Amino acid sequence: MGLLPSFRASVLIAALAILGGCLGAPQPPLSLEPASSAALKGIASIGRSNPAKSWMLPDAQKKQSLLYVSNQGSGSVTVYTYLNGGGLVLVGTLTGFSKPTGMCTDNAGNVWIPDYGTGYLYEYQHGGTTPIDSIKQHTGLPYDCAVDPTTGNLAVANQHPNAKYGAKGLVDVYSLKGAKGGGSYSTASGFKNVYFVAYDNKSNLYVDAIPCPPSGCGSLNSKPKHLGAEQGRSQYYLPGLFELSNGGSLFTQVTISGATLNSPSAINWVQPTLLLGDQNFQGQGTNGAYKLLVSGSTATVVGTLPFKGTQQAYGFWRRAGRVVVPDYSGNIVRVYSLSDGSLVSTLTTGISLPFGAVVSQ
């Protein structure tokens, strides 16, 4: 399913989503067919894999910074030199993916690339063309990922789109370097869906998601006694921000003070704040992000960052004083200043329905 660039089309799609019981949820940009029947427990195996042949210029690995962009139009990840938002020159292409989504990187510059269409996540070295490791999600499809900078743990927003009535989202954590904290995590009543994840510098994990009601998502099959069916459902299908504290076992909701999250996109950690994206920023039908200062169970808006000109942002990435924002509908990548949202540069070479971006350092 292609998404039209006009706001009017976006409003129509949002209305259809409400009828389907997904108020406020950012819909996958393509028709993403489930690979297997859903389950509440995510089980994955770690092994080797080798997608179709990729290419990279010989000196790419020597570059200090590389920008990776996942393109759902071509099923590829294009790689560029990156000089603080400039010098965007194509130096390679990683191929063989079905629907690459939100990517992440670790302290060594290795890049994890989730492939929503196949259920795999692939790990590449900085400037490499062959995966050095992979993870197969046996019961779900990876939408986004984040690496804990302290432990090296890998968190994956894992969607279960064919779970017809029950919870459709989990966050799976993999202890790839022997650290503690692996397992599958949700709220006490479950997530209706999960989208983007991020760690802070204290190993607390955040996700923007749609929660199930206290009685569980399965209870939404039956019509509420005192409300119309759609009205009763919609009150629970509001997106929010959730935190899994370091060492915790359940996600808990973080109340956002100063803004309403309408259609969540990426989350980035910008010490000491979170940068939380919204495709319906400030309810204006535009894209942007909120700078949130989290204290206890409350996240207070301390700044805003509009993505002027961007029609549809999913997995943006912050690096130093820049924010790299792929515009899926606009078929362009824009780099904005973190301080004031001014446009620094644009990128169209090799871009085809861009979903996510990450800078490998």
VENZI-V314006 format. One record per backbone hydrogen bond with DSSP energy under -0.5 kcal/mol. CO is the residue of the C=O (numbers start at 1). NH is the residue of the N-H. If there is no record, write none. Layout:
BEGIN
co->CO nh->NH
co->CO nh->NH
END
This chain:
BEGIN
co->6 nh->10
co->7 nh->11
co->8 nh->12
co->9 nh->13
co->10 nh->14
co->11 nh->15
co->12 nh->16
co->13 nh->17
co->14 nh->18
co->15 nh->19
co->16 nh->20
co->17 nh->22
co->18 nh->21
co->22 nh->25
co->25 nh->27
co->30 nh->32
co->31 nh->33
co->40 nh->42
co->41 nh->43
co->43 nh->138
co->45 nh->136
co->47 nh->134
co->55 nh->93
co->57 nh->60
co->59 nh->62
co->59 nh->63
co->60 nh->63
co->65 nh->82
co->66 nh->68
co->66 nh->360
co->67 nh->80
co->68 nh->358
co->69 nh->78
co->70 nh->72
co->70 nh->355
co->70 nh->356
co->71 nh->75
co->71 nh->76
co->75 nh->97
co->76 nh->71
co->77 nh->94
co->78 nh->69
co->79 nh->91
co->79 nh->92
co->80 nh->67
co->82 nh->84
co->83 nh->86
co->86 nh->83
co->87 nh->89
co->89 nh->81
co->91 nh->57
co->92 nh->79
co->93 nh->55
co->93 nh->95
co->94 nh->77
co->99 nh->116
co->104 nh->112
co->106 nh->109
co->110 nh->106
co->111 nh->124
co->112 nh->104
co->112 nh->114
co->113 nh->122
co->114 nh->101
co->114 nh->116
co->115 nh->118
co->115 nh->119
co->115 nh->120
co->119 nh->137
co->120 nh->115
co->121 nh->135
co->122 nh->113
co->123 nh->132
co->123 nh->133
co->124 nh->111
co->125 nh->128
co->133 nh->123
co->134 nh->47
co->135 nh->121
co->135 nh->137
co->136 nh->45
co->136 nh->138
co->137 nh->140
co->139 nh->39
co->141 nh->159
co->143 nh->102
co->144 nh->157
co->146 nh->155
co->147 nh->149
co->148 nh->152
co->153 nh->148
co->153 nh->155
co->154 nh->174
co->155 nh->146
co->156 nh->158
co->156 nh->172
co->157 nh->143
co->157 nh->144
co->157 nh->159
co->158 nh->170
co->159 nh->141
co->160 nh->163
co->162 nh->164
co->168 nh->160
co->169 nh->191
co->170 nh->158
co->170 nh->172
co->171 nh->185
co->172 nh->156
co->173 nh->183
co->174 nh->154
co->174 nh->176
co->175 nh->178
co->183 nh->173
co->185 nh->171
co->186 nh->251
co->189 nh->217
co->190 nh->212
co->191 nh->168
co->191 nh->169
co->193 nh->210
co->196 nh->208
co->198 nh->206
co->200 nh->203
co->204 nh->200
co->205 nh->244
co->206 nh->198
co->207 nh->209
co->207 nh->242
co->208 nh->195
co->208 nh->196
co->209 nh->211
co->209 nh->240
co->210 nh->192
co->210 nh->193
co->213 nh->216
co->216 nh->219
co->217 nh->220
co->218 nh->221
co->219 nh->222
co->228 nh->232
co->229 nh->233
co->230 nh->234
co->231 nh->235
co->233 nh->236
co->233 nh->237
co->234 nh->237
co->238 nh->211
co->240 nh->209
co->241 nh->254
co->242 nh->207
co->243 nh->245
co->243 nh->252
co->244 nh->205
co->245 nh->248
co->252 nh->243
co->253 nh->255
co->254 nh->241
co->255 nh->257
co->255 nh->299
co->256 nh->258
co->257 nh->301
co->260 nh->262
co->263 nh->279
co->266 nh->277
co->268 nh->270
co->268 nh->275
co->270 nh->273
co->273 nh->270
co->274 nh->276
co->274 nh->292
co->275 nh->268
co->275 nh->277
co->276 nh->290
co->277 nh->265
co->278 nh->281
co->278 nh->288
co->280 nh->283
co->281 nh->284
co->281 nh->286
co->286 nh->281
co->287 nh->307
co->288 nh->278
co->289 nh->305
co->290 nh->276
co->290 nh->292
co->291 nh->302
co->291 nh->303
co->292 nh->274
co->292 nh->294
co->293 nh->300
co->295 nh->298
co->297 nh->255
co->298 nh->295
co->298 nh->300
co->299 nh->257
co->300 nh->293
co->303 nh->291
co->305 nh->289
co->306 nh->308
co->307 nh->310
co->310 nh->287
co->312 nh->328
co->314 nh->266
co->314 nh->316
co->315 nh->357
co->317 nh->324
co->319 nh->322
co->321 nh->338
co->322 nh->319
co->323 nh->325
co->323 nh->336
co->324 nh->317
co->324 nh->326
co->325 nh->334
co->326 nh->314
co->326 nh->328
co->327 nh->331
co->327 nh->332
co->332 nh->327
co->333 nh->347
co->334 nh->325
co->334 nh->336
co->335 nh->344
co->335 nh->345
co->336 nh->323
co->337 nh->341
co->342 nh->337
co->345 nh->335
co->347 nh->333
co->348 nh->351
co->352 nh->73
co->352 nh->74
co->353 nh->72
co->355 nh->315
co->356 nh->70
co->358 nh->68
co->358 nh->360
co->359 nh->361
co->360 nh->66
END
